[in-house]
Amino acid sequence: MLHPIHRVRSFQIVAPYTLRIQFDDQTAQDINFEPVLAGQLFGPLRDLTVFNQVQLDPEVHTLVWPNGADFDPAILHDWPQHSDELKARARQWELTPA
């Protein structure tokens, strides 16, 4: 079974915690990341100055932040199908002591 490989081509910051992400298949997603910014890895991105340091990694073709946070490009591409699960995980991360 083959799964499509998606790559992020570009992004724009369009609002606080919200990025418009363009993919190599000519599709785009506007994603508000705020509901999933919790836990050790993603929690620091609640600081908007840190969140806005997002970059496109040219090697793995996804979004990365200076603290090592990133998202699988397939998750970003299909965000509507994954967002509820990610939000539920973020609530669990908030309950887990660091």
SULNOR-V538409 format. One record per helix or strand of 3 or more residues. SS is the DSSP state (2 for helix, 1 for strand). FROM is the first residue (numbers start at 1). TO is the last residue. If there is no record, write none. Layout:
ss=(SS;SS)
from=(FROM;FROM)
to=(TO;TO)
This chain:
ss=(1;1;1;2;2;2;1;1;2;2)
from=(8;18;28;34;39;48;55;62;73;79)
to=(15;23;32;36;46;51;57;64;77;95)
